[in-house]
Amino acid sequence: MKKFNIKGEEYRVIKDYKDFYFCVSEFGFNFKRIPKLVRVK
């Protein structure tokens, strides 16, 4: 389970999403292209 801390909010990837890694490397965290990210409370 991959987790990320973005602007003080913790997120996790609920499913291995191919486009995710591309977005991280090319655009940073672009939530419009990462529908599988969910916020962890």
Summary of the structure (lengths in Angstrom):
residues: 41
radius of gyration: 9.5
end to end distance: 15.6
largest distance: 27.5
contacts: 79
relative contact order: 0.29
helix: 32%
strand: 32%
